[in-house]
């Protein structure tokens, strides 16, 4: 079992991930309220598309941020990155919440929003990868528990965003939300970042990093020159985090309302329950991963995920019990979240570990989490196969993950280093 100090380290390391998912949620939930204030247009849809384009810009910035901050993390220290990224995330979040509108400062309003999203994207690109490294190096003999706990708290950011959204929408009118209410969750997120910074600043550097005798001048060059195959494997392993979490929790409301045409009233509770189950599954499987063979566990869960997705989308298509349908999918999706980061922590040597994990993680999330909603929507529009397309897309990702898992065994030796 972990001692009190180790539990504290894991909790503090996970706060950044929670705030990342919180930001992801509130931007999506409130974009419709503030889009026209920053991107005025006669067509409301055009304003909304413009605001989501800014969101995508933040996503694209992640790999660049990952390269910058992983360089710092592999040269100076993991803790340094975790402190810097928290400050930047807080600054950008408060900046978004206090930004003047187009009617106040003209073209500078959307420019400022793009700038803050870029800062946020750069910071997030280094935040979760450094959390993975810091967590696994802090408790190397219980990496499963560390990753299960960290990503359970991370996914809880979705719940926090939903709760804040519910409080605001129940206590303010639509006009009040459009006027000032949408700013509240961004400012709150920024204040949480400031508190997290104050606490994180007291953390100690990991022993694995302290024991390093050699630091590469350019870790990214070393990585690309000698470990390119491992990066490809890392991208493949992480894909099974990115695609299912997007399908099961993030894109699911849009799929149910816009594509399947279900009543929005039933969907909020379904997503809330399924997210809670996903969190529980992430923590439980993380603990289990410390006790049994992770490769066998990974394969078994990939098989179960495929079945669960098929059952889920069939039930949704037939308008059967939506809560049960999404919950089945979310349980297996959550069960797979903790496993790829554990393997990534073994895949790369200590001196370039953060660079390797950051590049793999960010490329995979841009490719799979970023591409999934667009690809699934476009393919459904072209084929009208509402039920099959999400399932086939997931099977495609499972196939990639199996290939990566198989190849990873050549490089991963489960020793605690």
Secondary structure, 3 states (H helix, E strand, C coil): CCCHHHHHHHHHHHHHHHHHHHHHHHHHHHHHHHHHHHCCCCCHHHHHHHHHHHHHHHHHHHHHHHHHHHHHHHHCCHHHHHHHHHHHHHHHHHHHHHCCCHHHHCCHHHHHHHHHHHHHHHHHHHHHHHHHHHHHHHCHHHHHHHHHHHHHHHHHHHHHHHHHHHHHHHHCCHHHHHHHHHHHHHHHHHHHHHHHHHHHCCCCCCHHHHCCCCCCCCHHHHHHHHCHHHHHHHHHHHHHHHHHHHHHHHCHHHHHHHHCCCCHHHHHHHHHHHHHHHHHHHHHHHHHHCCCCHHHHHHHHHHHHHHHHHHHHHHHHCCCCHHHHHHHHHHHHHHHHHHHHHHHHHHCCHHHHHHHHHHHHHHHHHHHHHHHHHHHHHHHHHHCCCCHHHHHHHHHHHHHHHHHHHHHCCCCCCCCC
